[in-house]
Amino acid sequence: MTIRWQSALALGAAVATGVVASTTGGAPRTDVQISVAPQQLSVVGLPCFPGTLNLTMTNTGSEDRYADLTLDPSGPLQLSREVFSSWLPAVDPDQPVSAPVEVRVPRDTAPGKYSLDLEVDRSELTVPVTVNPLPPKGPGDNLALGEQASASSTHGNFALCGAVDGDSDSEHWDTLTGWNDGTRAAFPDRYDVALAEPSTINRVELYTLDSVKYPAPANGLRDWDVQVRDGTGDWQTVAQVRGNTAGHVTSTFTPTQATAVRILCLAGNGNTYSRIVELEVYGS
C-alpha cells in the first residue's frame, strides 16, 4: 500500500510541470505580469493533502501601483484565498511579489479535469487542475495519512497538517513537515486526527523530533497518552508513554473501534514544546 501512496504522490509532482494556458493572446493588456508555480496542479480529496500554488505579480510599468489578482475556481475546487492584493513598486530590476494559495477538493469529488482562472486587469491565466482518485486505504495502511487534523495550538512556523503528511524525516523539521504546539513550556497539548470512517485500530506509530541538530533526548516528546474516540464521542486512553528519549515509538493495544486518535502531550524533553514529526495509525 505504501507503494500505491508514493506512486500517487509522484504522479502529482510529475503532472505539475506543464504550461499554463494564457487567454491574453499577443501583447499584455496590463503593466502587471502574473505567473504561477507549478503551472499545472494535481490534487486528491484528502483534507490534509491540499495542492499549493505560488502566485506572483510583477509591475513592469513606470509607476508604483496597487493590484488585485482574482482567482475563479471551477467545479468543486476550494481555495484558501480568492483575491491576492498587493502594492507593486515600479523599480529596476523588477520586484516580483508572491503569495501561496492552497487548493482543496471534497472527499467525494469526481476525478477529472478542472481549472482555476487568474486575472489582473484584463490579463488572464488558466491553471489546469487534475483531481485524482482517492488512493484506497485497506488493511495494513496508515489510516491517518492526509486526514483532518486538529490541535490545541500550533506554532506559527508550522502547518497543522504537518504531522499527517507522510513525511517522518526529522531532517525536514520546520521546513517541510512536522507539528509544534504554540505554548512554550505549557502542558498538556493535544494533537488529533479524525479517521475517514469508524475503524478497528491496534497500533500507533509516533515520530518525534530526532535530528542531528535536534536530538530526541533534548528536543523530542517525553510523556504522552494515546487516546481514541469511540462511537459515543468519548475519549479513552489505550496506551501511555513515559520518559521517552527515542525518536520513534510504537504503541500497541487491544483492537479498538475508533473514529479519531489523539496524542495527549504531557511533557517534552527540555520542557519546551510538544513536537510530532509524524503520526501513523494502523488497524488490526
VONUFI-459121 format. One record per residue (C-alpha): x, z, y. Coordinates in pm, whole numbers, plus 32768, in hexadecimal, padded with zeros to 4 digits. Layout:
<sites>
XZY ...
</sites>
This chain:
<sites>
800080008000 8124804980EA 818C7EDF80C4 80327E67812B 803D7F398267 819A7EC282BF 812F7D5C8284 80067D84836C 80DD7E1A847D 81E67D0F8453 80DB7C06846F 80647CA185B6 81C47C958641 81F87B3085D2 80B37AB28667 810D7B4487BB 82087A348810 8133790B8876 80F4786489C6 7FEF78E08ABC 7EEF77DB8B1D 7EDA77A18C95 7DA4771E8D40 7E4976E28E90 7EB3757C8E3E 7FCE75058F1C 804A75C7904B 7FEB7739906D 7EC977839156 7F5578D391C3 809E796B922D 807A7A6F9117 80FF7A0B8FC1 80757ABF8E8F 810A7ADE8D35 80D77BAD8BFA 81AC7C1F8AD7 81727BDB89BE 80C17A948A02 7FD47AB988D9 7F527BF9883E 7EE77C6A86E3 7E187DA686AB 7D597E5F859A 7C2B7F4385BD 7CE2808F859E 7CC4818C86BC 7E3781D986CE 7EB78075869C 7E6E7FD087ED 7F197E918858 7FDD7EB3899C 80147DAA8AA5 81057DCD8BC6 806F7D328D00 81527CB38E17 81097C3A8F78 82127B9F9058 81E87B4B91C8 829379FD9206 820F79DB9369 82AB7A3394B7 81CD7B5D9511 81917CAF946E 80367CCA93DA 7F4B7D8E92FE 7EC47CE891C3 7DBE7D3090B8 7DF17CA68F5A 7CA37CA98EA2 7C817CA78D27 7B4E7C128C7D 7B407C508B02 7A6B7B858A12 79937C0C88F9 79E87D6B887D 7B397D95892C 7B5A7EE789D7 7C5F7F1A8AEA 7D08804F8B76 7CE67FAB8CCD 7C2A7E818D58 7CDD7E6F8EA8 7E4F7E838EFA 7E7D7EB69072 7FCA7ECA9123 80847E9C926B 816C7D719243 82957D599330 83187C06939A 848C7C2D9358 85AD7B5892E2 85EB7B6691C3 84827B889150 84167CE490E9 83247CDE8FC0 822E7DFE8F98 81B67E4F8E37 80B77F2A8D86 80437F4E8C1B 7EE47F1D8B94 7E727F8B8A3A 7D847EA98977 7CA77F408868 7B847ECE8792 7A7C7F9886D4 7AB97FD08562 799B7EE784FE 7A137DC085D2 7A037C768517 7B5D7BDB84E5 7B8F7AA885BB 7C107A1686FF 7BBE7AAD8851 7C527A9589AD 7CAE7B568AE4 7C987AA28C34 7D7A7B138D52 7D467AAA8EBB 7DEA7AE1900D 7D4B7A22912E 7D0A78D69080 7E3578E28F94 7DD179228E2B 7E6C79628CD5 7DBD797D8B86 7E577A5B8A7B 7DE97A0F8913 7D967B488849 7D7B7B4386CE 7CB97C56861F 7D3F7C8084BE 7C7E7D1B8399 7CA37E8F8366 7DAF7ED18261 7D047F8C8141 7D5580F780FD 7D4481537F91 7DD482587EA5 7F3882AD7F04 7F1C822C8069 7F5382F481A8 7DEE83408219 7E5F83B38373 7F11827383D3 7E8381E68515 7D5382CC8515 7CC783878641 7DA784A786AF 7D5F85C8879A 7E2E86EE8811 7E1C883088D7 7F0B878F89D2 8006867589E4 814886658AAE 814A854F8BAF 826D84988B0B 81AF846B89C4 808083B3893F 7F6B846D888B 7F7A836E8770 80F28392874B 80DA8466860F 7FF78378854B 809E822C85A1 815F8201845A 82B6825084EF 8356838C845D 84B5834984E4 8527846885C4 862783838665 850082D3870C 8489841D87A1 840E840D890B 844A8295891C 837381F4880C 82BC83098754 825F8476872F 817C858087C6 81E886A7889D 80F587A98924 80DF87E68A9A 80FB89638AAA 826189DB8A8F 82908B2189CB 81168B5289AE 807E8B5A8852 7FAB8B0A878E 7F8C899287BD 7EBF88A486EA 7EDA873A867C 7DAE86A185CB 7D6985548525 7C0984E884C4 7BF3842B837A 7B3582E2836C 7A4783748269 7A2484B681A1 7B4284BA80A8 7BCF859C7F9A 7D3185F68002 7E3F86CF7F66 7F8386888022 800186848187 8158860881EF 81D586868340 830985FB83EF 838586CF850F 849F86888603 85E8866F8545 86E4857F85DC 885A85878613 881E85E5877F 86FC86D28738 8721877885E1 85F488208542 868589858536 8693898786B2 857B88968713 8487886185F5 833E890785A1 83748A5A84F7 82228AF2849D 80D58A458465 7F948A42839D 7F02890B82FB 7D8B8910832D 7C76882482C0 7B1787F7834C 7A0A87E88243 78B48747824E 781C88718307 7910884A8427 79CD898A83D4 7B48899A83C2 7BF68A3E829B 7D668A828263 7DEA89D98128 7F618A0D8154 80538AD78229 81BE8A99828D 82998BAC8320 84058BB5838B 843A8A408363 858989A483C5 855C88518318 84F4870A83B3 83FE86A8829F 8311879681EC 8218874780D6 80E5882680B3 801388047F78 7ECD88B87F33 7D9588B17E5B 7CDB87687E8B 7BED879D7FAC 7ADD86C8804B 7B35869281B9 7AC385D382EB 7BF4863183BD 7D4886D983A1 7DE287C9849B 7F42884B84C8 7F1F899E8570 807489D0860E 80D48B408625 82438B38868B 835D8A4486CC 84CE8A73868D 85698AC987DC 84118B518848 83D18A228923 82D9891688B6 820E88A4878B 82A4875B8716 821C866F860C 82C4852185C9 81C584B384C3 809F85458406 803884A782BA 7F0A84FE81E4 7EDD849E8076 7DC584B77F79 7DD0851A7E0F 
</sites>
